[in-house]
Amino acid sequence: MRRFTRTLIATAVTATVMAGTAGWASGTTQQAVTGAPAGTTAWRADGLPDPERMTPAQTAAFFQGLSPAGRQRLLREHPEVVGNLDGAPPALRYAANSRTAGGRFAGQQVLAYDPRGRGQAVLVYGDLAKAEHVAVIVPGSDVDAGNLAPLTRKATALREATGGRTAVVAWAGYTTPVGVGLDAASGDLAEAGAARLARFTEGLDAVGAAEPSLFCHSYGSVVCGLAAHRLKAKDLVAVASPGMRADDVAALDTSARVWAAKDPTDWIDRVPNVEFAGFGHGTDPTSPEFGARPVPAADALGHDGYFAPGTESLRAFAAIAEGEVR
């Protein structure tokens, strides 16, 4: 009976979403890719520290204790693991992923690549080690290693808007929903993504990168909301959010500044802000009662236009990323 009730609620939420969103199709159920990187069995057999038991800080210390020759040996023999270890030196990860991705991202700095499932990838624009500011874009539905263009467009636009001064990370590091369906209405994939995102920000801290500003688009804002209390971040920006699974900013339990942006023409504005029996994502982050700092977005035009060059929302995002807004 409980399963039947949950299904009815989820169907109602999904139907409401679809009724207000022309062009979106019903989604298919996804299985989240989690756990240790591919290749971990061989890594462990080589007597190396268990990736699932090391924190990013411990991973960083492990690599710092290796000689250059030792690092290169791990790169040659275990590129799948090295390329996906949060806390490992970024340059070493780039080199490892250039091997495992087989030229799939030619010329790109690939900080993570996992071919399992639909594939996950994390791309970096700029120099994480030297940049004074770092921004991370967390995407919503339909983004994966085979469909990165919507995310990379946002990342390159944000980097250009900062004059190239901010290192921008395109973080497709979790299994996203496909279309609008039960996955998009539930928090299951977001829960799995939240753990990965928290670990990722810990990894940035472990290698000495600047504390990032996170720009969380659509379902990605659900991920950020669930991860908020664990994130090492200076800003959380909910963009076109269906809710962050929190009643208000205080419930996020974060020291980061919390911002929210939504264009009135965005179909997400017609999604019901409810949460019941595990479905729906709660209070609208742009509502006064939520308490987030408002970001101007009146000219964003629809659900995917917030990072379009020339928009007031992109200018505001760049100012947030660079710490120009207090």
Secondary structure, DSSP 4 states (H G I P E B T S, - for coil): -HHHHHHHHHHHHHHHHHHTSTTPPBPB--PPP-SSPTTHHHHHHTTPPPTTT--HHHHHHHHHTS-HHHHHHHHHH-HHHHTT-TTS-HHHHHHHHHHHTTTTTTT-EEEEEE-STT-EEEEEES-TTT-SEEEEEE--TT-BTTB-HHHHHHHHHHHHHTTT-EEEEEEE-S---BSBSHHHHBSHHHHHHHHHHHHHHHHHHHTTPPPPEEEEETHHHHHHHHHGGG---SEEEEES-S--SSSSHHHH--SSEEEEE--TT-GGGGS----BTTBS--S-TTSTTT-PEE---TTS-SSS-TT-TT-HHHHHHHHHHTT---
